[in-house]
């Protein structure tokens, strides 16, 4: 993971991020932590894949090899 990626993720801790996963799923949650493999700990998480039918997931761990994209909050 690049230094820039690490810096952006560190700045996003405690903030809401949007994560796109393999298989077309999207989730949104508060970033609590991450590691060098891009494993993520998210709290207050919602499955936003189908906006008309959002599901509350709560506290979850996302395995890094499932992550396609992480969108940090706007600055």
Phi, psi and omega in degrees: 000137183285162178298322180295318178299314179300316181297315181296318179293320177299320178291339182269355180298132181087357181247163180281129176235154175256131182235127174261135183243163173303150179084003176086006180279150175230137176228155179227131180195173180274120182290120180259332180182169180202167176228184184294344178268002182071020169295137185239144169249119181238140177240162180054041188273140175237141171276112184254019181302316178242097186306330179284348182220058181291143180242135177279125181252336179077223181275123181221162171244129179251124179289133187302329182286354174266349185277127175259320186208142171236122179257111178287165178293155177296149182274000000 
